[in-house]
Amino acid sequence: MGFLALLPALLGAVGPILQKVLPDEGQRLQVQLGLQKALIDQQGDLSRAMAEVMKADAGSESPLARNARPITVIWALAMITWVGVVSPMIGLQVEVVAALKGVPAELWSLLTVGIGAYMLARSVDKAVPHMIGPKG
């Protein structure tokens, strides 16, 4: 997701400013397209860097580095299963939800960003070779 999800809002916010600074519609459109291209390029660079980190982790000799992301995903799936399926079945949902409300928002943000970054990097890692085509 990253910058690309923010692109419409960013261009919407920059549009009125550009209208004042660049009254010529053609120039304004060129600047907006340049900004859009720069953001897309930046997102691609970030995605490629994340994919490289994932490859390095996967090839690491350290079991912790190799398995940190898969363990995190398994943990997240287990938590979702516990909160959404198991705890309601055994009558503990109210207690579980109350306990989860005590977790600091910053920790949830860190977890969300980490898992989102992992998913994005995995998607890029799988999609880029198909987009580039065979080497040679």
N, C-alpha and C positions, 0 to 999 in steps of 0.2 A: 504494500500500500504506500507508505512513506509520503514523499513529496507529491506524488501524482494525485493522491486523494485531496491534497490541499490546493492543487492547481486552479480549479474553478474559483474557489474563494479568493485566492491570491490575485488572480487576474481581475476578478470583480472589484477587489479593493484598490488595485493599482490603476484600473481603467479610468476612473474620474480624475486621478492625479495626472495621468498621461494626457487626458483630454485638455487639461489646463496648460500643461507644459508643451505639448505637441498638438497644435490645432489642426494640422494636416492629417487627415484620416489615413492616408497611405503610410506616412512615417509612423504613426501610432500603431498601425497594424504590424509593421515590420518590427517595432520594438517589442510588442506583445508576443509575436512569433519567436523572436530571439530569446525572450525571457522563458517562454515555454520550452524551447529547445534546450536551453541551459539547464533548466530544472530536470528535464527528462534525462539529459546526459549525466547530470549529477546523481540521479537515482540509479542509473545504470552502473556508474562507477562504484557507488556504495554497494549495490547488489553484487557486483563482481568481487569487491573486497571481502564482503561477508562470505561469499562462496569459497574464496581462497582460505579464509580462516577455518571454515568447516572442513575443507580438504586437509589442511594441516592437522586439525584436531583428529580427524578420522585416521590419519596416517601416523599419529603420535605413538611412541612406545609406552606412554603412560596410560594405564587402563582408565584412570579418572578422566583424562582429556578425551580419550576415544569414546567414552560412554556417557559423558555429562549430558549431552543433548537428548539422547534416547532415554536416559533415566528421567530427565525432566518431563518429557512427553508422557512416559508411562505414569509418572507421579500425577500429572495433570489429569490424565484419563481416569486414574484411580480415584482422585478427589471428586471429579464430576460424577462418577458412578456412585461413590459414597453419599454425596450430598443429594443427588437427584434420584437415586434408585434405592439404595440400601437403607439409608436412614429413614425415609418415609415408610418403608416396609416394616421396620421394627419400632416405629413410633418415636424416633429420636430427631426428626427433622427440625423441630423448634429449637432444641438444644444445640444442634449442629450449626444452624443458621445464626443463632445468637453468638456462638463462639467465633464464627467467621467474621461477624461484624466487629469483633475486637481486634482484628488484624489491621495494622496501619495501612492507610491508602497508598503510601509510598511503596510498601512491599508488594501490593497488588499491581501497581504500575510497573514496577521492576519485572515482575513475573510476566505480565502481559506483553511488555516490550520484548523481553527475552524470547518468549515463545513465538511472538509475531515475527521477530527478526529471524529466528530459526526457520520458520515456515517460508518466509520470503527467500532466504538464502537457498533453501532446498529447491524451491520452485525455479529460481534462477539457475542453479547448478544443473537442473534437469533440462531446462528450456534452452539455454544458451547454445549447447552443442547442436541442437536441432535447428536453431535459427542461423547459426554460422555455416553449418553443413560439414561434410567430411573434410578432414585435413588432407593437404597434399596438393 
